[in-house]
Structures are given as structure tokens and as C-alpha cells.
Amino acid sequence: MSKVTERTQTEGGRETLVSVENLKKYYGGEGMFADPPVKAVDDVSFEIRRGETFGLVGESGSGKSTLGRTLVQLERATEGRVLFDGRDVTTLSGDELKQWRRNAQMVFQDPESSLNDRMTIGEIIMEPLSAHGWKTKQDRRERALELLSEVGLQEEHYYRYPHQFSGGQRQRIGIARALALEPEFVVLDEPVSALDVSVQAKIITLLEDLQAEFDLTYLFIAHDLSVIRHICDRVAVMYLGKIMELGETGELFESPANPYTQSLLSAIPRPDPTADRQRITLPGTPPSPRDPPVGCQFSTRCPAKIYPEEYDDLSDDVWDAIERFREVVRERSRQELGLVDQARLRLGLFSKYDDIDEAVADLFGGLDAPEAVTDAIESAREQVKAGNPDAAREALFDEFNGICDRERPVLQGVSDSGQQSYCHRHAPEYEPPETVLQRRSDDE
Ligand SMILES: Nc1ncnc2c1ncn2[C@@H]1O[C@H](COP(=O)(O)OP(=O)(O)OP(=O)(O)O)[C@@H](O)[C@H]1O
């Protein structure tokens, strides 16, 4: 295999180091009777430029760690490619993979559990060097001592054990270990989340210094937006395995284009409280990654969702009730019935779905919904009670399916500087997300 097969140049002249193309990572789902797979990363494409810090932000479970692990080949991709300096590394195995791994390392969140307590600090830092047969034992020892000093620890720490160190010091050891083989690319998976705020700042400064000294490229994973804003050049926002938006950090924080990013950022207190940004509280919970929406991943909770034309003038309250009802029905359709419940269902003795009456009363009681809506809800309620939640789910989908439910959007350019967002509302025939969000929040 040629070492460099494709080399890409990004806008602005900075070279691409990592190019991710239609990457998927699914867990499970093999075998005839298996549950559907967990779609932890579901078709993402983006590039990381040499020397930059690229941030990955999103709620817990959105797929950030899985994406990070798949980039450094700690996980095998289910589909798609990861080009490192132009070379597809998803196809490497054996010695080739081992050799390549020197280039890409990972620092983990929890310095408590990521270091082996039975090894000395010296052994921990030298372990990757020994595994790669790096030079002589004496050279490895000298390298470990050098790394200790690079990360702000002392030579005498070499013979100590991890439990003798604080969280911040342990994270320094984790960083020294990750840098031992002089990688070009480091995935930092929530590297400061487990640390006290005062220690966080010191570790971040250390990471910035090391990046400048060794020309490192970082993928920085965090759920803390202020940390991301401080350290990252560009940032991608993930939701349910998908990148919803990406762009230059300053621009993305100042003018988020995607409804999900807008919701996420609306929760951060702003220096100027009179500034025009309403706090958006998202309804419901994220769907299961085993059963993500067919259309846009965010469609079940999106405050700027496009309603189907025939229901365009429904009030937001009624829409919200419909969405929440669909969520309840979806949950029921995912519920596995045991053999006893299946038998009771056949005998007409099954009552586990009866709480659907309560859900309809809670959600629609007091709302003035048009007849077409109440008919559809009533019919779905009956289907669920008759033990057919799948059919109810389908019928609700057919009745209330707008483009956001039906079709996946594409990540498209929304600014001259390369900001991209994944939302149907960026098409010219629709109102842009911010206009809709403003109007819908004014109506509340
Ligand atoms: N080895 C695995 N087997 C099965 N499912 C997994 C595995 N690893 C992760 N998942 C699932 O994949 C989804 C994404 O998980 P992941 O840890 O990547 O998210 P995350 O955004 O990093 O969350 P967190 O911030 O909580 O670590 C979750 O639903 C998780 O339960």
C-alpha cells in the first residue's frame, strides 16, 4: 500500500490530517434473533486540520466517545473511511495497524480508572514504548523521565504508584503516556471533566503548551461548552450519532444555525442578559439509538420542526401534544412482551397498555384540537389497547409526517467560512430556524 494515497488541502491552506467519510459505528444487531443494532455513530463526515483543536460536543450518549475511539482504531468502523494523512486506516490490521497506532493516541476521562494501580509511573509511561519495541531499555527510561518533566511532574515520581497522586497529577501521567510514541493526533476524551475547576485550567494550559511544542492535532471531546469555547478552533455538535452542526468555534457560538445547537447554547448564561436569546427547553427525551427516527435525528424534539402542509396552522400546543403522544406510542412499540403477556393479549386479558388512556387525557385534555387530529389520536389509542402499538405508530407516522420525519437532511454550508448545519430549514422554501424559534417562543 502506498503510504500517502490522497492528500487533501482545505480552504484557507491548512492541510487536512484526518478525513472522516460517511463513518458508521453500530454495536450488535448481528444474528437472526438479535435486537436492532445501537447506531452509536451514524454516517458522519468531517475533516480535522493539521495542528488544530477540533471540538466534539453533545449530550451524554450522543456518540462522542465512540467516534473518538473509532478514529484512533480502538474500535472497528462498521462502514465508511477514516483517512489519516490521506491513507485509509480502517482497513489496516496486524503489524500495519500496530505501526500506524503510534500516530494516534487517546487520553481518557477518568484518571482514577485509566491507570493500572499495580504499575509504577515509570512502567506506565514506558508500556507503549516497550510494546512497540522502542529503542533500548535505557532509552525508554530516559524518555519516560523526559516526559514526566514535559507534563510538569518530577523525576522522583518515576517509582511511585498512581494511588499516590491527585486527580490532576494522574491526568498528567495519562497525557505523558499518550505522548510517549510522539503521536501527531491525540483524542482527548473529556480530559478535564473529572477534575476540580482550578485543576482543569492547569491541565488545559498544559495541553495547549504541549500542542504548540509538539505540533499536535487534537480531537477534544467535552460536554462542557465553556471548555470547548476556550480551547477549540472548530467544533462539531453531535446528537444521536449525527453531526448536527460544525464550524469555527467563535462563529458557531455567536450565530448557531441549527435548532439543536441553538437549544444547547440557549442554556448558557450570557454576559449580556438583555441579549436577544431565549432559553429553549427541549421537550421529551432523546430516542433510543437502537430505534432512531427515520428522518432527521432531532425531529422528535425539534422546536423548529416543519409541520406537514395540511396541518400548517395547528397551534404549537397541539403539535407538542401530538409529538409527546407519538413518543409514548413509540415506547410501547419497543416494549418486548414476554410469553405470558402474549398469551394474555390473545385471550383479551392484557391490560399493560391501558395507561394509554391516561396519556391521551393528560396530553390532549383541555386542548382545542381539530377533528382530524382527535380522530387520528383516538384510532391510535384503540390500536395500542388492542395490542398493536406498531400499527398505531405507523398510522401516526402516516398522518403527521412532515419532511423532518420522512427524510434525512444533508449537512450543508450556511456561511462563507465553512459553517455547516444539518437541517431541512436551510432550504430556500422554508423559514429559517431562528425566525421560527423566535416566533414560537413569542407565542408561548
Ligand atoms: N461497547 C458498546 N456496546 C453497545 N453499545 C455501546 C457501546 N459503547 C457505546 N454504546 C452506546 O452507544 C451510544 C453512544 O455512546 P458514547 O459513549 O459514544 O456516547 P457519548 O456521547 O460519548 O456519551 P458520554 O458523554 O456519556 O460518554 C450510547 O447509546 C451507548 O450506550
Ligand as a Chemical Component Dictionary entry (heavy atoms), coordinates in Angstrom:
data_LIG
# 
_chem_comp.id                   LIG 
_chem_comp.type                 NON-POLYMER 
_chem_comp.pdbx_formal_charge   0 
_chem_comp.three_letter_code    LIG 
# 
loop_
_chem_comp_atom.comp_id 
_chem_comp_atom.atom_id 
_chem_comp_atom.alt_atom_id 
_chem_comp_atom.type_symbol 
_chem_comp_atom.charge 
_chem_comp_atom.model_Cartn_x 
_chem_comp_atom.model_Cartn_y 
_chem_comp_atom.model_Cartn_z 
_chem_comp_atom.pdbx_ordinal 
LIG N1  N1  N 0 -19.468 -1.219 23.514 1  
LIG C1  C1  C 0 -20.730 -0.822 23.357 2  
LIG N2  N2  N 0 -21.724 -1.710 23.137 3  
LIG C2  C2  C 0 -23.012 -1.317 22.952 4  
LIG N3  N3  N 0 -23.405 -0.021 22.963 5  
LIG C3  C3  C 0 -22.470 0.905  23.184 6  
LIG C4  C4  C 0 -21.080 0.579  23.391 7  
LIG N4  N4  N 0 -20.380 1.729  23.568 8  
LIG C5  C5  C 0 -21.289 2.738  23.483 9  
LIG N5  N5  N 0 -22.528 2.234  23.259 10 
LIG C6  C6  C 0 -23.773 3.021  23.075 11 
LIG O1  O1  O 0 -23.524 3.923  22.019 12 
LIG C7  C7  C 0 -24.171 5.172  22.282 13 
LIG C8  C8  C 0 -23.118 6.283  22.234 14 
LIG O2  O2  O 0 -22.256 6.135  23.373 15 
LIG P1  P1  P 0 -20.983 7.054  23.607 16 
LIG O3  O3  O 0 -20.325 6.623  24.891 17 
LIG O4  O4  O 0 -20.166 7.081  22.398 18 
LIG O5  O5  O 0 -21.655 8.495  23.820 19 
LIG P2  P2  P 0 -21.029 9.808  24.454 20 
LIG O6  O6  O 0 -21.618 10.949 23.708 21 
LIG O7  O7  O 0 -19.557 9.697  24.487 22 
LIG O8  O8  O 0 -21.616 9.781  25.919 23 
LIG P3  P3  P 0 -20.871 10.074 27.307 24 
LIG O9  O9  O 0 -20.603 11.544 27.322 25 
LIG O10 O10 O 0 -21.890 9.655  28.314 26 
LIG O11 O11 O 0 -19.635 9.219  27.318 27 
LIG C9  C9  C 0 -24.847 5.035  23.644 28 
LIG O12 O12 O 0 -26.201 4.699  23.423 29 
LIG C10 C10 C 0 -24.111 3.886  24.285 30 
LIG O13 O13 O 0 -24.945 3.204  25.197 31 
# 
loop_
_chem_comp_bond.comp_id 
_chem_comp_bond.atom_id_1 
_chem_comp_bond.atom_id_2 
_chem_comp_bond.value_order 
_chem_comp_bond.pdbx_ordinal 
LIG N1  C1  SING 1  
LIG C1  N2  SING 2  
LIG C1  C4  DOUB 3  
LIG N2  C2  DOUB 4  
LIG C2  N3  SING 5  
LIG N3  C3  DOUB 6  
LIG C3  C4  SING 7  
LIG C3  N5  SING 8  
LIG C4  N4  SING 9  
LIG N4  C5  DOUB 10 
LIG C5  N5  SING 11 
LIG N5  C6  SING 12 
LIG C6  O1  SING 13 
LIG C6  C10 SING 14 
LIG O1  C7  SING 15 
LIG C7  C8  SING 16 
LIG C7  C9  SING 17 
LIG C8  O2  SING 18 
LIG O2  P1  SING 19 
LIG P1  O3  DOUB 20 
LIG P1  O4  SING 21 
LIG P1  O5  SING 22 
LIG O5  P2  SING 23 
LIG P2  O6  DOUB 24 
LIG P2  O7  SING 25 
LIG P2  O8  SING 26 
LIG O8  P3  SING 27 
LIG P3  O9  DOUB 28 
LIG P3  O10 SING 29 
LIG P3  O11 SING 30 
LIG C9  O12 SING 31 
LIG C9  C10 SING 32 
LIG C10 O13 SING 33 
# 
